[in-house]
């Protein structure tokens, strides 16, 4: 299990400098050891009271980049907080505080609460750290019955402004900070951002660093706000610029020069006129986004925005209303009348139509006829997050640019959606395979970009043909894919040709063609060797994000090549080759590879059985079903044991995956007599919503005090990637998480 010291370090290491650190109080020794292992210079204090912490801070001979104070203070009072914050202000630029306060009659009820501590910190020359909204969810901001923690940083000047949300301790300021944090999810890397009304710049400090924006320009109302913004949020941030301008005055911005227009400080609904929307549309790049907030009735604003842009998301934000109602986000259906009760702010995300593209960006000019589509349609993590809008864009590309690289990329997006769907309609798979066949006939040249799309489409065609129980077509697609020279585009693309070799060999072996299987698997190993040699001989600039991504991604070459090598070794076992293959697969592939093979076989068997083509097929079906029943019984027994163990120890259980697969896992847990406390999902569109009466939280909230130590049940089509992420975080399989095999859920066992 993750220790308290590890949880604290995980929080602060994401956003704070660990150069010279002061640690004091509970877990000080453990924290000091962990920090030294990361190369930090640590001064350790064994103080157990606030007075002792203050003395140690005053006695320190140097200043610190970070101070961590975690102690219990049963008799906490205003004077303790005032002196502690003053000592911290003199000794450090950033501080993490977690102080458990007892009941103290004679003081206000909120003594020791987060707002109480923040007011004392602000009075001593601190402000809330701009990244705090990325470490704790809005819904968990004031969790009742929990010891609060806060992350604060020193302000450069002791000046005041009622517009600085990071120094205002109010519910409205909280809401604004977390709106900027939510907006950062929709800002892409290297985007150029314009904030129409940034107040005094606090929002720019939240959005820019979190999203790694290329530049952020903030409009302020007057010279006083400009001076405050430059002094507090401009120095040391080269990509931030502040200008005195009215929110409607974007005439100074050239056409298609801004990637994201922000307005997270609520403007009246009368501001959002057709003329303003037209002007925003003018300055936005194709596929650029408008992210805005209003307080009044949202329907009129929605109609104005949708008149010039395409709505991607509408969210309702509610602040805390007394002790009974916590702050929250929730997604609102775009096409239905909006709910109004209990909504304090409306949050809109809209995108500019990427058709037709304007002047081409320099990146990907050789790959697309309309390079603007890369960010808005093709790149995972950057493209539009509303599924129906993404499908609309893909269909528009295919219709307007048939048999082009753009259309090939659109087919790839649609193909992956079909592949990841729990049970797609076979009709749509047939249509996709037919249309992609025509597209492949048109991609005949040997340009690197054309090779890329041929490889990706052939691989997807093979996988979807397997899902459609057409193994003959799948084999042809895989063989065509493995014959392509993927290195003409990139060594990373060879992961597809190597995996195509693996699947081609597996299909040949199952058909009894062992020589063809050996040839396919040998081809996969040869491709991997040539890629490794080419990658080793290429000069690399490790400062480039794409290279960092490439080195991480390249590890999959070894994994898939290992599967091909295991196939070659297994063929020597004769009739028992498939059992031997399962034993020889690399550890990272045992679940991913074998489960995928069983999954594809089961889909094929189901479709063939429904057609009743052969009597002997029923025998094979029964044999495979018995094998699945054994695996299902093992899966159910393990899940039952985990559910009962969590129930007995009162350990929280969360399901990773808020889609249909996650709901299936929820029902299974409930049938076993267990409980599920929340869903985890990395899709920003689902955050703040609820599924089956349970909140949907962001993955990083698993490190928050409320969810830390929860047992994670993985119920997602991306289970392999999720499992790897959890292992990298130090969680242990079956002790901290379990991957629920969705293909085995619901199979009756003896």
C-alpha positions in Angstrom: 0.0 0.0 0.0 1.1 3.6 -0.6 2.3 5.3 2.5 1.2 8.7 3.8 4.7 10.1 3.0 4.5 8.7 -0.6 1.1 10.3 -1.1 2.4 13.7 0.0 5.4 13.4 -2.2 3.3 12.5 -5.2 1.3 15.6 -4.8 4.1 18.1 -4.3 6.5 16.6 -6.8 4.0 17.3 -9.7 4.1 21.1 -9.2 6.9 22.1 -6.8 10.6 22.4 -6.9 12.4 19.8 -4.8 15.7 21.6 -4.7 15.9 22.4 -1.0 13.1 21.1 1.2 12.1 21.5 4.9 10.1 18.6 6.4 8.5 18.5 9.8 6.0 16.6 11.9 4.4 13.2 11.2 6.3 11.0 8.7 9.2 13.5 8.5 11.8 10.7 8.5 10.0 8.8 5.7 9.5 11.9 3.7 13.1 13.0 4.1 14.3 9.5 2.9 12.1 9.7 -0.2 13.1 13.2 -1.0 16.9 12.4 -0.7 16.3 9.5 -3.1 15.1 12.1 -5.6 18.2 14.2 -5.1 16.7 16.9 -2.9 18.6 18.7 -0.2 16.5 18.1 2.9 16.4 19.6 6.4 14.5 17.3 8.7 12.7 18.6 11.8 11.4 16.2 14.4 9.0 18.9 15.8 5.7 17.6 17.0 4.0 20.9 17.8 3.4 24.2 16.0 5.6 26.1 18.4 8.5 23.7 17.8 8.0 23.9 14.0 8.1 27.7 14.2 11.4 27.6 16.2 13.0 25.2 13.7 12.0 27.5 10.8 13.4 30.5 12.5 16.6 28.7 13.3 17.1 27.6 9.7 20.3 29.0 8.2 19.0 29.0 4.6 15.8 29.5 2.6 13.8 26.6 1.1 12.1 26.0 -2.2 9.4 23.9 -0.3 8.3 23.4 3.3 6.2 20.4 4.2 4.5 20.5 7.7 2.2 17.7 8.7 1.3 17.6 12.4 -1.6 17.4 14.8 -2.6 20.5 16.8 -5.5 19.6 19.2 -5.6 23.2 20.7 -5.1 25.1 17.4 -5.9 28.8 17.6 -5.6 31.9 15.4 -2.3 32.9 17.0 -0.8 29.5 16.1 -1.8 29.9 12.5 -0.6 33.5 12.3 2.9 32.8 13.7 3.3 29.6 11.6 2.4 31.3 8.4 4.7 34.2 9.2 7.6 31.9 9.9 6.9 30.0 6.6 6.8 33.2 4.7 10.3 34.1 5.9 11.7 30.6 5.2 10.2 29.3 2.0 8.6 30.2 -1.3 6.1 27.2 -1.3 4.5 25.3 1.5 2.4 22.2 1.9 0.3 22.1 5.1 -1.7 19.3 6.6 -2.6 20.0 10.2 -5.2 18.0 12.1 -7.0 20.3 14.5 -9.2 19.1 17.4 -12.2 20.8 18.8 -11.4 24.1 20.5 -14.4 25.7 22.3 -14.5 29.5 22.2 -13.4 29.7 18.6 -15.4 29.9 15.4 -16.7 26.6 14.0 -14.5 26.7 11.0 -11.2 26.7 12.9 -8.7 24.5 11.2 -10.7 24.3 8.0 -9.3 24.9 4.5 -10.7 28.5 4.2 -9.5 29.3 7.7 -6.0 28.3 6.9 -6.1 30.0 3.6 -7.2 33.3 5.1 -4.2 33.2 7.5 -1.8 32.3 4.7 -3.1 35.2 2.5 -2.7 37.6 5.4 0.9 36.5 5.7 1.8 37.1 2.1 0.9 33.8 0.5 -1.6 32.8 -2.2 -3.1 29.5 -3.2 -0.7 27.6 -5.5 -1.9 27.9 -9.2 -1.7 24.1 -9.6 -3.8 23.2 -6.6 -6.9 22.9 -8.8 -5.1 20.1 -10.7 -4.4 18.1 -7.6 -7.9 18.0 -6.0 -11.3 17.8 -7.8 -13.8 20.5 -7.4 -16.2 18.1 -5.8 -13.6 17.2 -3.1 -12.7 20.8 -2.3 -14.5 20.8 1.0 -14.9 17.2 1.9 -16.6 16.9 5.3 -14.9 15.1 8.1 -11.4 15.0 6.5 -8.2 16.8 7.6 -7.7 19.6 5.0 -4.4 20.2 3.2 -3.3 23.2 1.3 -0.6 24.2 -1.1 0.5 27.8 -1.0 3.2 30.0 -2.6 4.6 33.3 -1.6 3.5 36.4 -3.5 6.2 38.6 -5.0 4.6 41.8 -3.7 2.3 42.6 -0.8 -0.3 44.3 -2.9 -4.0 43.5 -2.9 -6.6 43.1 -5.6 -10.3 41.9 -5.3 -9.9 40.3 -8.7 -7.1 37.9 -7.7 -9.0 34.6 -7.3 -5.9 32.9 -5.8 -5.9 35.3 -2.9 -9.7 35.6 -2.5 -11.1 33.0 -0.1 -14.7 32.8 -1.4 -16.9 30.3 -3.1 -17.0 32.4 -6.2 -13.2 32.5 -6.3 -13.0 28.7 -5.8 -15.4 28.2 -8.7 -13.4 30.5 -11.0 -10.1 28.7 -10.2 -11.6 25.3 -10.9 -13.2 26.6 -14.1 -9.7 27.5 -15.3 -8.5 24.1 -14.4 -11.3 22.5 -16.3 -10.6 24.7 -19.3 -6.9 23.6 -19.2 -8.2 20.0 -20.2 -9.3 21.4 -23.5 -6.2 23.4 -24.3 -3.8 21.5 -26.5 0.0 21.4 -26.2 1.5 24.5 -27.9 -1.8 26.2 -28.4 -2.0 30.0 -28.5 -4.5 31.1 -25.9 -6.4 34.4 -25.6 -8.2 35.2 -22.3 -10.9 37.8 -22.9 -11.2 38.9 -19.3 -8.4 37.5 -17.1 -9.0 39.8 -14.2 -5.5 40.3 -12.9 -3.9 37.2 -14.5 -4.6 34.4 -12.0 -6.2 32.3 -14.6 -3.3 32.5 -16.9 -1.1 31.0 -14.2 -3.5 28.1 -14.0 -4.1 27.3 -17.7 -0.7 28.0 -19.3 1.7 25.8 -17.4 -0.9 22.9 -17.0 -1.6 22.7 -20.7 1.9 23.6 -21.9 0.4 26.3 -24.0 2.8 28.1 -26.4 1.5 31.5 -25.4 -1.2 33.1 -23.3 -2.5 36.6 -23.8 -4.8 38.1 -21.1 -7.0 41.1 -21.5 -7.2 43.3 -18.4 -9.6 46.2 -17.9 -7.2 49.1 -16.7 -3.6 50.1 -16.0 -3.9 49.1 -12.3 -4.9 45.6 -13.2 -2.1 45.5 -15.8 0.6 46.4 -13.3 -0.7 43.9 -10.8 -0.9 41.1 -13.4 2.6 41.8 -14.7 4.1 41.9 -11.1 2.3 38.8 -9.8 1.8 36.6 -12.9 4.0 37.9 -15.6 7.5 37.8 -14.3 9.3 34.5 -15.0 6.6 33.4 -17.5 8.0 34.3 -20.9 4.9 33.0 -22.7 2.5 35.2 -20.8 1.5 38.7 -22.0 -1.1 41.1 -20.6 -2.9 43.9 -22.5 -5.4 46.6 -21.5 -8.4 45.9 -23.7 -12.2 45.3 -23.5 -13.3 41.7 -23.9 -15.0 42.5 -27.2 -11.9 44.2 -28.6 -10.2 41.3 -30.5 -9.7 43.4 -33.6 -5.9 43.6 -32.7 -5.7 39.8 -33.4 -5.0 38.7 -37.0 -7.3 36.2 -38.7 -6.9 32.6 -37.6 -4.1 33.5 -35.1 -5.6 32.1 -31.9 -6.1 28.4 -31.0 -8.2 28.9 -27.9 -10.3 31.8 -26.7 -11.1 31.7 -23.0 -13.7 33.5 -20.9 -13.8 31.7 -17.5 -14.7 34.8 -15.5 -18.5 35.0 -16.1 -19.6 37.7 -18.6 -23.3 38.6 -18.9 -25.3 36.7 -21.4 -25.9 40.0 -23.3 -22.2 40.1 -24.1 -22.4 37.0 -26.3 -24.0 38.6 -29.4 -23.7 37.3 -32.9 -21.2 40.0 -33.7 -18.9 38.9 -30.9 -19.2 35.3 -31.9 -18.3 36.2 -35.5 -15.3 38.1 -34.4 -14.1 35.2 -32.2 -14.7 32.8 -35.1 -12.5 35.1 -37.3 -9.5 34.9 -34.9 -9.8 31.2 -34.2 -7.8 28.8 -36.2 -9.7 25.9 -38.0 -10.5 23.5 -35.2 -9.8 26.1 -32.6 -11.9 26.3 -29.4 -14.0 28.8 -27.5 -14.3 28.1 -23.8 -16.7 30.4 -21.9 -18.8 30.8 -18.8 -22.1 32.6 -18.1 -24.2 33.0 -15.0 -27.6 33.7 -16.5 -30.0 31.5 -18.4 -27.9 29.6 -20.9 -30.3 28.8 -23.7 -29.9 32.2 -25.5 -26.1 32.0 -25.2 -26.1 28.4 -26.5 -28.0 29.5 -29.6 -25.6 32.4 -30.2 -22.6 30.1 -29.9 -24.0 27.3 -32.0 -24.9 29.8 -34.7 -21.2 30.4 -35.4 -19.4 27.4 -33.8 -20.0 23.7 -33.1 -20.9 22.9 -29.5 -18.6 20.3 -28.0 -19.7 20.3 -24.4 -22.1 22.1 -22.0 -21.4 21.7 -18.3 -23.3 22.9 -15.3 -21.3 24.1 -12.3 -22.8 24.4 -8.8 -21.1 26.0 -5.8 -21.4 24.8 -2.2 -24.8 25.7 -0.7 -24.6 25.1 3.0 -23.5 21.9 4.7 -25.7 19.6 2.7 -24.7 20.4 -0.9 -21.1 20.2 -2.1 -19.7 21.9 -5.2 -20.0 19.8 -8.3 -19.7 19.6 -12.1 -22.2 17.8 -14.4 -22.4 17.3 -18.1 -25.6 18.5 -19.8 -27.1 17.0 -22.9 -26.5 19.4 -25.8 -29.5 18.5 -27.8 -32.0 18.5 -24.9 -33.5 21.4 -22.9 -31.1 22.2 -20.1 -31.8 21.7 -16.5 -31.7 24.9 -14.5 -32.3 24.1 -10.8 -29.2 24.4 -8.7 -26.9 25.7 -11.5 -24.8 28.7 -10.7 -22.6 28.8 -13.8 -22.9 27.5 -17.3 -19.7 26.3 -19.0 -19.5 26.0 -22.8 -16.9 24.4 -25.0 -17.3 25.0 -28.7 -15.0 24.3 -31.7 -14.6 26.1 -35.0 -15.3 24.0 -38.1 -11.9 22.8 -39.5 -13.3 22.9 -43.0 -12.1 24.5 -45.1 -8.6 24.9 -43.7 -6.9 28.2 -44.0 -3.2 28.8 -44.4 -1.5 25.5 -43.7 0.5 25.1 -40.5 4.1 23.9 -41.0 3.6 20.6 -39.2 2.2 17.6 -41.1 2.0 19.5 -44.4 3.2 16.4 -46.2 0.7 14.1 -44.5 -2.6 15.9 -45.0 -4.3 18.0 -47.6 -5.9 19.9 -44.7 -3.3 19.8 -41.9 -5.7 21.5 -39.5 -7.5 18.2 -39.2 -4.6 16.7 -37.3 -5.4 18.5 -34.0 -9.2 18.6 -34.3 -9.9 15.1 -35.7 -6.9 12.8 -35.8 -4.7 13.2 -32.7 -5.8 11.4 -29.6 -5.9 13.8 -26.6 -6.2 16.9 -28.8 -9.2 16.2 -31.1 -12.8 16.9 -30.3 -14.1 14.9 -27.4 -17.7 14.7 -28.3 -18.2 11.4 -30.1 -21.0 12.4 -32.5 -19.0 15.5 -33.6 -15.9 13.5 -34.2 -17.9 11.1 -36.4 -19.4 14.0 -38.3 -15.9 15.4 -39.0 -14.7 12.1 -40.2 -17.7 11.6 -42.5 -17.2 15.1 -43.9 -13.5 14.4 -44.6 -14.4 11.1 -46.4 -17.2 12.8 -48.4 -15.1 15.8 -49.5 -11.7 14.2 -49.9 -12.4 10.6 -51.0 -9.4 8.3 -51.4 -7.0 11.0 -50.1 -4.6 10.8 -47.1 -7.2 12.8 -45.1 -9.9 10.2 -45.9 -7.5 7.4 -44.9 -6.9 9.1 -41.5 -10.6 9.5 -41.0 -11.2 5.8 -41.8 -8.5 5.0 -39.1 -10.4 7.1 -36.5 -13.7 5.4 -37.4 -12.0 2.0 -37.5 -10.6 2.3 -34.0 -14.0 3.4 -32.7 -15.5 0.2 -34.1 -12.6 -1.9 -32.8 -13.0 -0.5 -29.3 -16.8 -0.7 -29.2 -18.1 -3.5 -26.9 -20.2 -5.1 -29.6 -20.5 -3.1 -32.8 -23.1 -3.8 -35.4 -21.7 -6.2 -38.0 -23.3 -4.1 -40.7 -21.1 -1.1 -39.9 -18.0 -3.3 -40.0 -18.9 -4.6 -43.4 -19.5 -1.1 -44.7 -16.2 0.1 -43.3 -14.3 -2.9 -44.8 -15.9 -2.3 -48.2 -15.1 1.5 -48.2 -11.6 1.0 -46.9 -10.9 -1.5 -49.7 -11.7 1.2 -52.3 -9.5 3.7 -50.4 -6.6 1.3 -50.3 -6.8 0.8 -54.1 -6.3 4.5 -54.5 -3.2 4.7 -52.1 -0.7 3.3 -54.6 2.3 5.6 -54.5 5.3 5.0 -52.2 5.4 8.3 -50.4 6.0 7.9 -46.7 2.6 9.4 -45.8 0.9 6.9 -48.1 2.8 4.0 -46.6 1.7 5.1 -43.2 -2.0 5.0 -44.1 -1.7 1.7 -46.0 -0.1 0.0 -43.0 -2.6 1.4 -40.5 -5.7 0.6 -42.6 -4.5 -2.9 -43.5 -3.9 -3.7 -39.9 -7.3 -2.3 -38.8 -9.0 -4.2 -41.7 -7.4 -7.4 -40.4 -8.5 -6.8 -36.8 -12.1 -5.9 -37.8 -12.4 -8.8 -40.2 -11.5 -11.1 -37.3 -14.2 -9.4 -35.2 -16.6 -10.0 -38.1 -15.7 -13.7 -38.2 -14.0 -13.5 -41.6 -10.6 -14.9 -40.8 -9.8 -15.5 -44.5 -10.1 -11.7 -45.2 -8.3 -11.0 -42.0 -5.3 -13.2 -43.1 -5.1 -11.4 -46.5 -5.1 -8.0 -44.8 -2.4 -9.0 -42.2 -0.2 -10.5 -45.0 -0.5 -7.4 -47.0 0.3 -5.2 -44.0 3.4 -7.2 -43.0 4.7 -6.9 -46.6 4.8 -3.1 -46.3 8.1 -1.3 -45.4 6.8 0.7 -42.4 10.3 2.2 -41.8 9.8 4.4 -44.8 7.6 6.4 -42.6 8.8 5.6 -39.0 10.3 2.8 -37.1 7.4 3.2 -34.6 4.9 2.3 -37.4 6.6 -1.1 -37.6 4.7 -2.1 -34.4 1.7 -2.6 -36.7 3.6 -4.7 -39.3 5.1 -6.9 -36.6 1.8 -7.4 -34.8 0.2 -8.2 -38.2 2.9 -10.9 -38.6 1.9 -12.3 -35.3 -1.8 -12.5 -36.1 -1.2 -13.9 -39.6 1.0 -16.6 -38.1 -1.7 -17.4 -35.4 -4.4 -17.7 -38.1 -2.2 -19.9 -40.3 -1.3 -22.2 -37.4 -4.9 -22.6 -36.4 -5.8 -23.6 -40.0 -3.0 -26.2 -39.8 -0.6 -24.4 -42.1 2.4 -24.5 -39.9 4.9 -23.6 -42.6 3.0 -20.4 -43.4 2.8 -19.7 -39.7 6.5 -20.1 -39.3 7.1 -17.8 -42.2 4.8 -15.1 -40.8 6.4 -15.2 -37.3 9.9 -15.2 -38.8 9.0 -12.2 -40.8 7.8 -10.4 -37.6 11.1 -11.1 -35.8 13.1 -9.9 -38.9 11.1 -6.6 -39.0 11.8 -6.1 -35.3 15.5 -6.7 -35.7 15.8 -4.2 -38.6 13.8 -1.6 -36.6 16.0 -1.9 -33.5 19.1 -1.6 -35.6 17.7 1.5 -37.4 16.6 3.1 -34.2 19.9 2.5 -32.5 21.8 4.2 -35.3 19.6 7.3 -35.5 20.7 10.4 -33.7 18.1 11.6 -31.1 17.4 14.9 -29.4 15.9 13.9 -26.1 14.5 17.4 -25.6 12.0 16.8 -28.3 8.6 15.6 -26.9 8.0 13.4 -29.9 11.3 11.6 -29.3 10.4 11.0 -25.7 7.1 9.6 -26.8 8.9 7.5 -29.4 11.3 5.8 -26.9 8.4 4.9 -24.6 6.3 3.6 -27.5 9.2 1.7 -29.0 9.1 -0.8 -26.1 6.0 -2.4 -27.7 8.3 -3.5 -30.6 10.1 -5.9 -28.2 6.8 -7.1 -26.7 5.1 -8.0 -30.1 8.4 -9.4 -31.5 8.5 -11.6 -28.3 5.1 -13.0 -29.2 6.3 -13.9 -32.7 9.4 -15.6 -31.2 7.2 -17.5 -28.8 5.1 -18.7 -31.7 8.2 -20.0 -33.5 9.3 -21.9 -30.4 5.7 -23.2 -29.8 5.5 -24.8 -33.3 8.1 -27.3 -32.2 5.6 -28.8 -29.7 3.4 -30.2 -32.5 -0.3 -30.5 -31.8 0.1 -28.8 -28.4 1.6 -25.7 -30.0 -1.2 -23.3 -28.8 -0.9 -24.4 -25.1 2.9 -24.0 -25.4 2.5 -20.5 -27.0 0.5 -19.3 -24.0 3.3 -20.5 -21.7 6.0 -18.8 -23.8 4.4 -15.4 -24.3 6.3 -12.5 -22.7 4.8 -11.5 -19.3 3.5 -8.2 -20.7 1.6 -10.1 -23.4 0.2 -13.0 -21.5 -3.1 -11.2 -20.6 -3.2 -8.8 -23.6 -2.2 -11.4 -26.2 -3.9 -14.5 -25.0 -7.1 -12.7 -23.9 -7.3 -11.0 -27.2 -6.9 -14.3 -29.0 -9.6 -15.9 -26.9 -11.8 -12.9 -27.5 -11.4 -13.0 -31.3 -12.1 -16.8 -31.3 -15.2 -16.4 -29.2 -16.6 -13.7 -31.4 -15.9 -15.9 -34.5 -17.5 -19.0 -32.8 -20.6 -17.1 -31.8 -21.2 -15.8 -35.4 -20.5 -19.2 -37.0 -22.7 -21.0 -34.6 -25.6 -18.7 -35.3 -25.3 -19.5 -38.9 -25.2 -23.3 -38.2 -23.0 -24.0 -41.2 -21.5 -27.2 -39.9 -22.5 -29.8 -37.5 -19.0 -30.4 -36.2 -18.7 -26.8 -35.4 -21.1 -27.3 -32.4 -18.5 -29.8 -31.0 -15.7 -27.2 -31.2 -18.0 -24.6 -29.7 -18.7 -26.7 -26.7 -15.0 -27.4 -26.2 -14.1 -23.7 -26.3 -17.1 -22.9 -24.1 -15.9 -25.3 -21.5 -12.5 -23.7 -21.6 -14.1 -20.3 -21.2 -16.2 -21.6 -18.3 -13.1 -22.7 -16.4 -11.5 -19.3 -17.0 -14.7 -17.5 -16.0 -14.9 -19.6 -12.8 -11.3 -18.6 -11.9 -12.1 -14.9 -12.7 -15.3 -15.0 -10.6 -13.6 -16.7 -7.7 -10.8 -14.1 -7.6 -13.2 -11.2 -8.0 -15.4 -12.6 -5.2 -12.5 -12.9 -2.9 -11.4 -9.3 -3.6 -14.9 -7.9 -3.1 -15.4 -9.7 0.2 -12.0 -8.6 1.4 -12.7 -5.0 0.6 -16.1 -5.2 2.3 -14.6 -6.7 5.4 -11.8 -4.1 5.7 -14.2 -1.2 4.6 -11.9 -0.4 1.7 -13.3 1.8 -1.0 -13.8 0.2 -4.5 -13.7 2.2 -7.7 -14.2 1.0 -11.3 -11.9 2.4 -13.9 -14.2 2.9 -17.0 -17.4 4.8 -16.9 -18.8 3.3 -20.1 -20.9 0.2 -20.8 -18.0 -2.1 -19.8 -17.7 -0.3 -16.4 -21.4 -0.7 -15.7 -21.1 -4.4 -16.4 -18.4 -4.6 -13.8 -20.5 -2.6 -11.4 -23.4 -5.0 -11.8 -21.1 -8.0 -11.2 -19.8 -6.5 -8.0 -23.3 -5.8 -6.7 -24.3 -9.3 -7.5 -21.4 -10.5 -5.4 -22.6 -8.4 -2.4 -20.0 -5.7 -2.7 -20.2 -2.0 -3.3 -18.7 0.5 -5.7 -18.0 4.0 -4.5 -17.0 5.8 -7.8 -16.1 5.4 -11.4 -12.7 6.6 -12.8 -12.5 7.8 -16.4 -9.8 9.8 -18.3 -12.4 11.3 -20.6 -12.9 15.0 -19.5 -16.4 14.9 -20.9 -17.5 12.5 -18.1 -16.0 14.3 -15.2 -18.5 15.8 -12.8 -21.2 13.4 -14.1 -22.6 10.4 -12.3 -23.1 6.8 -13.5 -25.6 4.7 -11.6 -25.6 7.3 -8.8 -21.9 7.2 -8.4 -19.5 10.1 -9.2 -17.1 9.9 -12.1 -13.6 11.1 -11.0 -10.4 11.9 -12.9 -7.6 9.4 -12.6 -5.3 11.7 -10.7 -8.0 11.9 -7.9 -6.9 8.4 -6.9 -4.1 10.2 -5.2 -6.4 12.5 -3.3 -7.0 11.9 0.4 -10.6 10.6 -0.2 -9.7 8.0 -2.8 -6.1 7.1 -1.9 -5.9 3.4 -1.1 -9.0 2.5 -3.0 -9.1 -0.9 -4.8 -9.3 -0.4 -8.6 -11.4 -2.7 -10.8 -10.5 -2.2 -14.4 -13.5 -2.3 -16.6 -12.4 -0.7 -19.9 -11.5 -1.6 -23.4 -8.2 0.1 -22.7 -7.4 -2.3 -19.8 -3.9 -3.0 -20.8 -2.8 0.6 -20.9 -4.6 1.4 -17.6 -2.9 -1.6 -16.0 0.5 -0.5 -17.1 -0.2 3.0 -15.7 -1.2 1.6 -12.3 1.9 -0.6 -12.2 4.1 2.4 -12.9 2.4 4.1 -9.9 3.6 1.3 -7.7 0.3 -0.5 -7.3 0.3 -4.2 -7.1 -1.9 -6.6 -9.2 -4.6 -8.2 -7.0 -3.4 -6.3 -4.0 -4.4 -2.9 -5.2 -6.1 -3.5 -8.6 -7.6 -6.2 -10.7 -8.2 -6.4 -14.4 -11.7 -7.8 -14.9 -11.8 -9.9 -18.1 -15.0 -8.5 -19.7 -15.3 -11.5 -22.1 -15.7 -13.8 -19.1 -18.3 -11.6 -17.3 -21.7 -13.3 -17.4 -20.5 -16.7 -18.7 -22.4 -19.4 -16.7 -20.0 -21.7 -14.7 -20.8 -25.1 -13.3 
